[in-house]
């Protein structure tokens, strides 16, 4: 007998994809990097819309982590480190709103580490 989940790679309905896309952007606010990473591995093969948002969310998460490290190690960057959480939350909310509207939104400041 196989222990695989029978629903593992089945496509989601468009409504489910939209709901998960919204959730993964909003869950990334309290759980930055970990929520997008888990969402990417769990949702990337479940449909084109949720896959796009999972990749975009992960790319933005990686970009934010790198920006935080770069700002933290530079003297001038320490003065602007407080701006990063504001940018991070604003773009997460915008991405969630765009996902709710059914748009394949690309966060403009996210570096594309994972191809969309």
N, C-alpha and C positions, 0 to 999 in steps of 0.2 A: 504494500500500500504506500501511496505517496503522501507525504506530509505537507505538500505545497498548498497554499491558499488558492482555491479555485477562482477567486476574484482578483488575483494579484495583478495581472496585466490586461484585464478586460477594460475596454474603453468606458469612460464615464458619460453620462448624459450631459448635454450642454449646461443644464442648470447646476449639476453637481460640479462640473469643471469651474463654473463661475464662482460658486460658493467656496470651493477649495482655494481658488486663486485669491479671493478676498481674504480668506482666513490666513493663508500663508504670509501675506503682506502684513496683516495686523499682528499675527503671532511673532513676527520678526521684531516688533517694537520691544517687547519685554525679553525676548529670547534671541537677540541678534546673533547671526551666524549659525547657531545651532538649529533654529527652526527652518531657515532656508536650506541648510544642508540636508536635514532629514526629509524635508518636502521634496527636494530634488531627487533623492534616491527612491522615495516612495511613489511620487506622482509623475515622474518624467515620461513614463510610457502609458499614461492613462488617457491622454487626449492632447491635441495640439494646443488648446488654449491654456490648460493648466500646466502643461510642459513649458510653454513659453514663459509664463509667470514664475514658475519654479526656477528656471534658469536665470531669468532677470533678477529675481530676488536674491539668489545666491551670488550672482555677479556683483550686485550692489553691496551685499554683506561683506564680500571679500574686499571690495573697494574701500568700504568704511573702516575695516580693520587695518588695512594698509595705511590709510590716511591718518588714523589715530596714532599708529606707531611712528609715522614720519613726523607728525606734529609734536608728539611727546618727546622725541629725541632732539628736536631743534629748539633753541632758545626763543627765537621769534615765534615758532609754532606753538609754544606753551601759552603765549598771549592769546592765540586764536583757537585753542583747544575747546573752549566753551561753545564755539559756533557749531562744531561738528554734531552734537546731539540734536540741535535744532534742525539742521539740514537733514539729518537722518530721519527724524520723525516726520517732517514735512513731506519728504519724498515717499516715505512708506504710506502715509495717508493718501497722497495723490495717486500712488500706484493702486491702492485698494479701491479708491473711487473709480479709477479708470477700468479696473477689473469688473467692478459692479456694473459699469456701463457697457461691458462686453468688448472693450478695446484691447488690442495687443500692444500695451503700453511699454515703451522702452525708457528707462530712467536715464536722462541725458548725461549725468555725471558718472554713471557706472562703467567701469572698464570691462570689456567683454572677454573675460577669462574662459568662459564656457560659451561656445558658439550657439546662437539661437536658431 
